[in-house]
Amino acid sequence: MRFLATSAAPFRIYNIGNNAPVKLGAYIEAIEAATGKTAITEFLPLQPGDVPDTFADMSELVDAVGYQPATPVTDGVRAFVAWYRSYYGR
């Protein structure tokens, strides 16, 4: 993270994520594939406070430091599950 310490705004908060939405079903499938388990799902209408779509607007981070996400959700979930199991021994 050396590049942030030398930026014009070293304490700025950036939105980091993927600038393309991922459908909830695809995210659940990625978790199922990574864990080898089948999720028990019950889809309900939107609840108070829910938003229909979310994604990270990364334009400020890209402009400031040139970072562009390159990890597909499936790979990120798989890596996280592997780390979690290794770290917590589960």
A tleap script that builds the chain and sets N, CA, C and O, in Angstrom:
source leaprc.protein.ff14SB
mol = sequence {
  NMET ARG PHE LEU ALA THR SER ALA ALA PRO
  PHE ARG ILE TYR ASN ILE GLY ASN ASN ALA
  PRO VAL LYS LEU GLY ALA TYR ILE GLU ALA
  ILE GLU ALA ALA THR GLY LYS THR ALA ILE
  THR GLU PHE LEU PRO LEU GLN PRO GLY ASP
  VAL PRO ASP THR PHE ALA ASP MET SER GLU
  LEU VAL ASP ALA VAL GLY TYR GLN PRO ALA
  THR PRO VAL THR ASP GLY VAL ARG ALA PHE
  VAL ALA TRP TYR ARG SER TYR TYR GLY CARG
}
set mol.1.N position { 0.821 -1.181 0.000 }
set mol.1.CA position { 0.000 0.000 0.000 }
set mol.1.C position { 0.872 1.254 0.000 }
set mol.1.O position { 0.402 2.337 0.347 }
set mol.2.N position { 2.096 1.117 -0.374 }
set mol.2.CA position { 3.017 2.247 -0.402 }
set mol.2.C position { 2.491 3.396 -1.253 }
set mol.2.O position { 2.704 4.562 -0.918 }
set mol.3.N position { 1.808 3.081 -2.347 }
set mol.3.CA position { 1.318 4.126 -3.248 }
set mol.3.C position { 0.322 5.056 -2.567 }
set mol.3.O position { 0.245 6.233 -2.919 }
set mol.4.N position { -0.435 4.557 -1.607 }
set mol.4.CA position { -1.398 5.412 -0.913 }
set mol.4.C position { -0.698 6.413 0.003 }
set mol.4.O position { -1.161 7.543 0.153 }
set mol.5.N position { 0.397 6.012 0.607 }
set mol.5.CA position { 1.109 6.907 1.513 }
set mol.5.C position { 1.722 8.089 0.774 }
set mol.5.O position { 1.977 9.133 1.376 }
set mol.6.N position { 1.955 7.937 -0.498 }
set mol.6.CA position { 2.557 9.024 -1.263 }
set mol.6.C position { 1.536 9.762 -2.114 }
set mol.6.O position { 1.902 10.662 -2.870 }
set mol.7.N position { 0.272 9.401 -2.008 }
set mol.7.CA position { -0.745 10.056 -2.829 }
set mol.7.C position { -1.027 11.464 -2.313 }
set mol.7.O position { -0.618 11.825 -1.209 }
set mol.8.N position { -1.721 12.242 -3.110 }
set mol.8.CA position { -2.075 13.609 -2.722 }
set mol.8.C position { -3.044 13.620 -1.543 }
set mol.8.O position { -3.119 14.612 -0.818 }
set mol.9.N position { -3.778 12.547 -1.344 }
set mol.9.CA position { -4.737 12.450 -0.234 }
set mol.9.C position { -4.508 11.128 0.494 }
set mol.9.O position { -5.283 10.191 0.308 }
set mol.10.N position { -3.456 11.027 1.326 }
set mol.10.CA position { -3.090 9.740 1.919 }
set mol.10.C position { -4.130 9.162 2.872 }
set mol.10.O position { -4.090 7.964 3.153 }
set mol.11.N position { -5.056 9.968 3.376 }
set mol.11.CA position { -6.048 9.457 4.318 }
set mol.11.C position { -7.444 9.421 3.722 }
set mol.11.O position { -8.437 9.358 4.447 }
set mol.12.N position { -7.513 9.460 2.437 }
set mol.12.CA position { -8.800 9.447 1.750 }
set mol.12.C position { -9.412 8.045 1.825 }
set mol.12.O position { -8.686 7.051 1.827 }
set mol.13.N position { -10.722 7.968 1.885 }
set mol.13.CA position { -11.421 6.686 1.909 }
set mol.13.C position { -11.893 6.380 0.498 }
set mol.13.O position { -12.533 7.206 -0.152 }
set mol.14.N position { -11.568 5.178 0.035 }
set mol.14.CA position { -11.945 4.757 -1.314 }
set mol.14.C position { -12.905 3.583 -1.245 }
set mol.14.O position { -12.821 2.753 -0.340 }
set mol.15.N position { -13.810 3.518 -2.200 }
set mol.15.CA position { -14.720 2.401 -2.354 }
set mol.15.C position { -13.982 1.330 -3.147 }
set mol.15.O position { -13.615 1.556 -4.300 }
set mol.16.N position { -13.762 0.171 -2.543 }
set mol.16.CA position { -13.036 -0.897 -3.218 }
set mol.16.C position { -13.982 -2.073 -3.384 }
set mol.16.O position { -14.603 -2.515 -2.417 }
set mol.17.N position { -14.094 -2.571 -4.575 }
set mol.17.CA position { -14.959 -3.702 -4.853 }
set mol.17.C position { -14.941 -4.000 -6.327 }
set mol.17.O position { -13.911 -3.872 -6.989 }
set mol.18.N position { -16.063 -4.388 -6.828 }
set mol.18.CA position { -16.204 -4.696 -8.242 }
set mol.18.C position { -17.204 -3.701 -8.813 }
set mol.18.O position { -18.280 -3.505 -8.249 }
set mol.19.N position { -16.856 -3.081 -9.916 }
set mol.19.CA position { -17.751 -2.059 -10.462 }
set mol.19.C position { -18.860 -2.637 -11.331 }
set mol.19.O position { -19.545 -1.897 -12.039 }
set mol.20.N position { -19.040 -3.945 -11.282 }
set mol.20.CA position { -20.142 -4.597 -11.996 }
set mol.20.C position { -20.955 -5.402 -10.979 }
set mol.20.O position { -20.384 -6.191 -10.225 }
set mol.21.N position { -22.263 -5.218 -10.946 }
set mol.21.CA position { -23.077 -5.968 -9.985 }
set mol.21.C position { -22.996 -7.477 -10.216 }
set mol.21.O position { -22.814 -7.935 -11.344 }
set mol.22.N position { -23.132 -8.236 -9.136 }
set mol.22.CA position { -23.182 -9.698 -9.200 }
set mol.22.C position { -24.532 -10.106 -8.637 }
set mol.22.O position { -24.905 -9.685 -7.542 }
set mol.23.N position { -25.253 -10.912 -9.370 }
set mol.23.CA position { -26.569 -11.364 -8.906 }
set mol.23.C position { -26.404 -12.210 -7.643 }
set mol.23.O position { -25.443 -12.968 -7.515 }
set mol.24.N position { -27.338 -12.074 -6.727 }
set mol.24.CA position { -27.290 -12.809 -5.472 }
set mol.24.C position { -27.174 -14.309 -5.718 }
set mol.24.O position { -26.407 -14.991 -5.038 }
set mol.25.N position { -27.927 -14.826 -6.682 }
set mol.25.CA position { -27.877 -16.256 -6.985 }
set mol.25.C position { -26.490 -16.712 -7.407 }
set mol.25.O position { -26.056 -17.801 -7.032 }
set mol.26.N position { -25.792 -15.893 -8.181 }
set mol.26.CA position { -24.434 -16.235 -8.616 }
set mol.26.C position { -23.480 -16.234 -7.429 }
set mol.26.O position { -22.583 -17.073 -7.345 }
set mol.27.N position { -23.673 -15.297 -6.518 }
set mol.27.CA position { -22.831 -15.232 -5.323 }
set mol.27.C position { -23.074 -16.460 -4.441 }
set mol.27.O position { -22.126 -17.048 -3.921 }
set mol.28.N position { -24.332 -16.843 -4.274 }
set mol.28.CA position { -24.663 -18.039 -3.490 }
set mol.28.C position { -24.055 -19.272 -4.142 }
set mol.28.O position { -23.507 -20.129 -3.449 }
set mol.29.N position { -24.142 -19.374 -5.463 }
set mol.29.CA position { -23.541 -20.508 -6.175 }
set mol.29.C position { -22.031 -20.559 -5.964 }
set mol.29.O position { -21.466 -21.643 -5.818 }
set mol.30.N position { -21.377 -19.411 -5.946 }
set mol.30.CA position { -19.930 -19.371 -5.715 }
set mol.30.C position { -19.595 -19.870 -4.311 }
set mol.30.O position { -18.619 -20.596 -4.123 }
set mol.31.N position { -20.400 -19.483 -3.334 }
set mol.31.CA position { -20.183 -19.948 -1.957 }
set mol.31.C position { -20.420 -21.451 -1.872 }
set mol.31.O position { -19.651 -22.166 -1.230 }
set mol.32.N position { -21.474 -21.929 -2.513 }
set mol.32.CA position { -21.756 -23.366 -2.511 }
set mol.32.C position { -20.603 -24.143 -3.133 }
set mol.32.O position { -20.173 -25.161 -2.589 }
set mol.33.N position { -20.103 -23.669 -4.266 }
set mol.33.CA position { -19.008 -24.362 -4.950 }
set mol.33.C position { -17.747 -24.366 -4.090 }
set mol.33.O position { -17.042 -25.373 -4.026 }
set mol.34.N position { -17.464 -23.257 -3.437 }
set mol.34.CA position { -16.246 -23.151 -2.635 }
set mol.34.C position { -16.317 -23.973 -1.355 }
set mol.34.O position { -15.299 -24.483 -0.886 }
set mol.35.N position { -17.513 -24.103 -0.788 }
set mol.35.CA position { -17.661 -24.822 0.477 }
set mol.35.C position { -18.045 -26.280 0.290 }
set mol.35.O position { -17.896 -27.090 1.205 }
set mol.36.N position { -18.540 -26.615 -0.902 }
set mol.36.CA position { -19.007 -27.977 -1.133 }
set mol.36.C position { -20.324 -28.260 -0.432 }
set mol.36.O position { -20.684 -29.419 -0.222 }
set mol.37.N position { -21.029 -27.228 -0.078 }
set mol.37.CA position { -22.317 -27.377 0.611 }
set mol.37.C position { -23.411 -26.690 -0.196 }
set mol.37.O position { -23.143 -25.778 -0.978 }
set mol.38.N position { -24.640 -27.137 0.004 }
set mol.38.CA position { -25.784 -26.526 -0.658 }
set mol.38.C position { -26.480 -25.597 0.324 }
set mol.38.O position { -26.829 -25.997 1.434 }
set mol.39.N position { -26.676 -24.374 -0.088 }
set mol.39.CA position { -27.345 -23.393 0.771 }
set mol.39.C position { -28.832 -23.694 0.859 }
set mol.39.O position { -29.445 -24.147 -0.108 }
set mol.40.N position { -29.392 -23.443 2.003 }
set mol.40.CA position { -30.841 -23.495 2.175 }
set mol.40.C position { -31.315 -22.056 2.028 }
set mol.40.O position { -31.011 -21.208 2.866 }
set mol.41.N position { -32.048 -21.788 0.977 }
set mol.41.CA position { -32.435 -20.408 0.687 }
set mol.41.C position { -33.939 -20.215 0.831 }
set mol.41.O position { -34.734 -21.120 0.579 }
set mol.42.N position { -34.292 -19.031 1.237 }
set mol.42.CA position { -35.690 -18.622 1.296 }
set mol.42.C position { -35.721 -17.167 0.839 }
set mol.42.O position { -35.420 -16.254 1.609 }
set mol.43.N position { -36.084 -16.969 -0.405 }
set mol.43.CA position { -36.102 -15.618 -0.956 }
set mol.43.C position { -37.385 -14.909 -0.541 }
set mol.43.O position { -38.486 -15.427 -0.728 }
set mol.44.N position { -37.227 -13.738 0.013 }
set mol.44.CA position { -38.343 -12.935 0.500 }
set mol.44.C position { -38.394 -11.625 -0.269 }
set mol.44.O position { -37.419 -11.248 -0.919 }
set mol.45.N position { -39.519 -10.929 -0.203 }
set mol.45.CA position { -39.562 -9.593 -0.803 }
set mol.45.C position { -38.520 -8.695 -0.136 }
set mol.45.O position { -38.061 -8.975 0.971 }
set mol.46.N position { -38.158 -7.622 -0.819 }
set mol.46.CA position { -37.210 -6.675 -0.236 }
set mol.46.C position { -37.697 -6.224 1.133 }
set mol.46.O position { -38.880 -5.941 1.324 }
set mol.47.N position { -36.776 -6.163 2.074 }
set mol.47.CA position { -37.084 -5.740 3.431 }
set mol.47.C position { -36.746 -4.254 3.581 }
set mol.47.O position { -35.988 -3.714 2.776 }
set mol.48.N position { -37.296 -3.588 4.598 }
set mol.48.CA position { -36.950 -2.180 4.808 }
set mol.48.C position { -35.430 -2.014 4.906 }
set mol.48.O position { -34.766 -2.716 5.669 }
set mol.49.N position { -34.906 -1.096 4.139 }
set mol.49.CA position { -33.465 -0.857 4.124 }
set mol.49.C position { -32.730 -1.600 3.028 }
set mol.49.O position { -31.596 -1.248 2.703 }
set mol.50.N position { -33.353 -2.631 2.444 }
set mol.50.CA position { -32.727 -3.348 1.331 }
set mol.50.C position { -32.689 -2.450 0.102 }
set mol.50.O position { -33.557 -1.598 -0.088 }
set mol.51.N position { -31.685 -2.651 -0.717 }
set mol.51.CA position { -31.611 -1.940 -1.992 }
set mol.51.C position { -31.603 -2.977 -3.105 }
set mol.51.O position { -31.012 -4.045 -2.944 }
set mol.52.N position { -32.248 -2.684 -4.232 }
set mol.52.CA position { -32.347 -3.692 -5.291 }
set mol.52.C position { -31.010 -3.995 -5.966 }
set mol.52.O position { -30.786 -5.128 -6.392 }
set mol.53.N position { -30.134 -3.023 -6.070 }
set mol.53.CA position { -28.848 -3.226 -6.739 }
set mol.53.C position { -27.762 -2.465 -5.995 }
set mol.53.O position { -27.985 -1.350 -5.524 }
set mol.54.N position { -26.594 -3.071 -5.892 }
set mol.54.CA position { -25.442 -2.373 -5.330 }
set mol.54.C position { -24.206 -2.732 -6.135 }
set mol.54.O position { -24.099 -3.833 -6.676 }
set mol.55.N position { -23.287 -1.805 -6.207 }
set mol.55.CA position { -21.971 -2.071 -6.785 }
set mol.55.C position { -21.044 -0.947 -6.363 }
set mol.55.O position { -21.493 0.127 -5.965 }
set mol.56.N position { -19.761 -1.200 -6.453 }
set mol.56.CA position { -18.770 -0.206 -6.035 }
set mol.56.C position { -18.398 0.683 -7.214 }
set mol.56.O position { -17.998 0.197 -8.272 }
set mol.57.N position { -18.535 1.988 -7.017 }
set mol.57.CA position { -18.048 2.937 -8.020 }
set mol.57.C position { -16.571 3.161 -7.728 }
set mol.57.O position { -16.216 3.884 -6.797 }
set mol.58.N position { -15.727 2.545 -8.517 }
set mol.58.CA position { -14.288 2.562 -8.277 }
set mol.58.C position { -13.575 3.687 -9.005 }
set mol.58.O position { -12.345 3.739 -8.976 }
set mol.59.N position { -14.290 4.579 -9.648 }
set mol.59.CA position { -13.658 5.578 -10.511 }
set mol.59.C position { -12.642 6.448 -9.770 }
set mol.59.O position { -11.591 6.761 -10.330 }
set mol.60.N position { -12.924 6.844 -8.532 }
set mol.60.CA position { -11.973 7.684 -7.798 }
set mol.60.C position { -10.686 6.934 -7.492 }
set mol.60.O position { -9.599 7.503 -7.597 }
set mol.61.N position { -10.794 5.659 -7.113 }
set mol.61.CA position { -9.598 4.866 -6.831 }
set mol.61.C position { -8.795 4.631 -8.101 }
set mol.61.O position { -7.568 4.723 -8.087 }
set mol.62.N position { -9.477 4.331 -9.193 }
set mol.62.CA position { -8.794 4.132 -10.476 }
set mol.62.C position { -8.064 5.408 -10.872 }
set mol.62.O position { -6.906 5.358 -11.286 }
set mol.63.N position { -8.727 6.543 -10.750 }
set mol.63.CA position { -8.102 7.820 -11.107 }
set mol.63.C position { -6.909 8.141 -10.212 }
set mol.63.O position { -5.894 8.647 -10.690 }
set mol.64.N position { -7.025 7.851 -8.916 }
set mol.64.CA position { -5.980 8.228 -7.961 }
set mol.64.C position { -4.751 7.334 -8.031 }
set mol.64.O position { -3.622 7.823 -8.001 }
set mol.65.N position { -4.967 6.020 -8.126 }
set mol.65.CA position { -3.823 5.105 -8.026 }
set mol.65.C position { -3.750 4.081 -9.146 }
set mol.65.O position { -2.802 3.298 -9.201 }
set mol.66.N position { -4.722 4.072 -10.032 }
set mol.66.CA position { -4.694 3.146 -11.153 }
set mol.66.C position { -5.125 1.730 -10.821 }
set mol.66.O position { -4.955 0.831 -11.645 }
set mol.67.N position { -5.683 1.505 -9.626 }
set mol.67.CA position { -6.123 0.162 -9.256 }
set mol.67.C position { -7.380 -0.208 -10.021 }
set mol.67.O position { -8.318 0.585 -10.116 }
set mol.68.N position { -7.394 -1.407 -10.560 }
set mol.68.CA position { -8.564 -1.925 -11.265 }
set mol.68.C position { -8.785 -3.355 -10.784 }
set mol.68.O position { -7.860 -4.162 -10.873 }
set mol.69.N position { -9.965 -3.706 -10.279 }
set mol.69.CA position { -10.180 -5.070 -9.798 }
set mol.69.C position { -10.039 -6.072 -10.931 }
set mol.69.O position { -10.447 -5.813 -12.063 }
set mol.70.N position { -9.453 -7.222 -10.611 }
set mol.70.CA position { -9.240 -8.235 -11.638 }
set mol.70.C position { -9.635 -9.629 -11.172 }
set mol.70.O position { -9.489 -10.591 -11.927 }
set mol.71.N position { -10.127 -9.760 -9.956 }
set mol.71.CA position { -10.467 -11.072 -9.418 }
set mol.71.C position { -11.954 -11.338 -9.582 }
set mol.71.O position { -12.773 -10.609 -9.021 }
set mol.72.N position { -12.324 -12.372 -10.344 }
set mol.72.CA position { -13.746 -12.717 -10.450 }
set mol.72.C position { -14.300 -13.138 -9.083 }
set mol.72.O position { -13.558 -13.638 -8.237 }
set mol.73.N position { -15.582 -12.936 -8.874 }
set mol.73.CA position { -16.211 -13.272 -7.600 }
set mol.73.C position { -15.968 -14.732 -7.238 }
set mol.73.O position { -15.680 -15.039 -6.081 }
set mol.74.N position { -16.078 -15.625 -8.197 }
set mol.74.CA position { -15.879 -17.048 -7.887 }
set mol.74.C position { -14.482 -17.299 -7.332 }
set mol.74.O position { -14.325 -18.066 -6.382 }
set mol.75.N position { -13.466 -16.665 -7.912 }
set mol.75.CA position { -12.093 -16.844 -7.431 }
set mol.75.C position { -11.908 -16.216 -6.053 }
set mol.75.O position { -11.258 -16.800 -5.185 }
set mol.76.N position { -12.473 -15.037 -5.851 }
set mol.76.CA position { -12.359 -14.367 -4.559 }
set mol.76.C position { -13.034 -15.149 -3.446 }
set mol.76.O position { -12.479 -15.274 -2.354 }
set mol.77.N position { -14.220 -15.674 -3.708 }
set mol.77.CA position { -14.929 -16.470 -2.703 }
set mol.77.C position { -14.141 -17.738 -2.403 }
set mol.77.O position { -13.985 -18.110 -1.239 }
set mol.78.N position { -13.644 -18.403 -3.438 }
set mol.78.CA position { -12.863 -19.631 -3.245 }
set mol.78.C position { -11.615 -19.340 -2.397 }
set mol.78.O position { -11.300 -20.104 -1.484 }
set mol.79.N position { -10.910 -18.251 -2.688 }
set mol.79.CA position { -9.715 -17.894 -1.921 }
set mol.79.C position { -10.068 -17.550 -0.476 }
set mol.79.O position { -9.349 -17.928 0.449 }
set mol.80.N position { -11.180 -16.831 -0.282 }
set mol.80.CA position { -11.593 -16.480 1.075 }
set mol.80.C position { -11.936 -17.725 1.884 }
set mol.80.O position { -11.521 -17.847 3.037 }
set mol.81.N position { -12.688 -18.652 1.293 }
set mol.81.CA position { -13.065 -19.874 2.002 }
set mol.81.C position { -11.813 -20.676 2.360 }
set mol.81.O position { -11.719 -21.212 3.464 }
set mol.82.N position { -10.854 -20.763 1.438 }
set mol.82.CA position { -9.601 -21.474 1.722 }
set mol.82.C position { -8.854 -20.803 2.871 }
set mol.82.O position { -8.359 -21.485 3.769 }
set mol.83.N position { -8.767 -19.462 2.851 }
set mol.83.CA position { -8.099 -18.734 3.935 }
set mol.83.C position { -8.833 -18.965 5.254 }
set mol.83.O position { -8.203 -19.254 6.271 }
set mol.84.N position { -10.150 -18.840 5.241 }
set mol.84.CA position { -10.952 -18.988 6.458 }
set mol.84.C position { -10.736 -20.364 7.080 }
set mol.84.O position { -10.534 -20.486 8.288 }
set mol.85.N position { -10.780 -21.387 6.249 }
set mol.85.CA position { -10.600 -22.749 6.760 }
set mol.85.C position { -9.196 -22.942 7.315 }
set mol.85.O position { -9.017 -23.591 8.346 }
set mol.86.N position { -8.215 -22.390 6.645 }
set mol.86.CA position { -6.833 -22.497 7.114 }
set mol.86.C position { -6.643 -21.739 8.429 }
set mol.86.O position { -6.021 -22.251 9.360 }
set mol.87.N position { -7.169 -20.542 8.499 }
set mol.87.CA position { -6.988 -19.684 9.669 }
set mol.87.C position { -7.743 -20.211 10.887 }
set mol.87.O position { -7.210 -20.237 11.996 }
set mol.88.N position { -8.977 -20.626 10.669 }
set mol.88.CA position { -9.810 -21.075 11.774 }
set mol.88.C position { -9.813 -22.588 11.952 }
set mol.88.O position { -10.415 -23.095 12.899 }
set mol.89.N position { -9.152 -23.313 11.059 }
set mol.89.CA position { -9.066 -24.756 11.184 }
set mol.89.C position { -10.376 -25.480 11.004 }
set mol.89.O position { -10.628 -26.505 11.637 }
set mol.90.N position { -11.222 -24.930 10.123 }
set mol.90.CA position { -12.535 -25.553 9.893 }
set mol.90.C position { -12.675 -25.946 8.461 }
set mol.90.O position { -13.709 -26.486 8.067 }
savepdb mol mol.pdb
quit
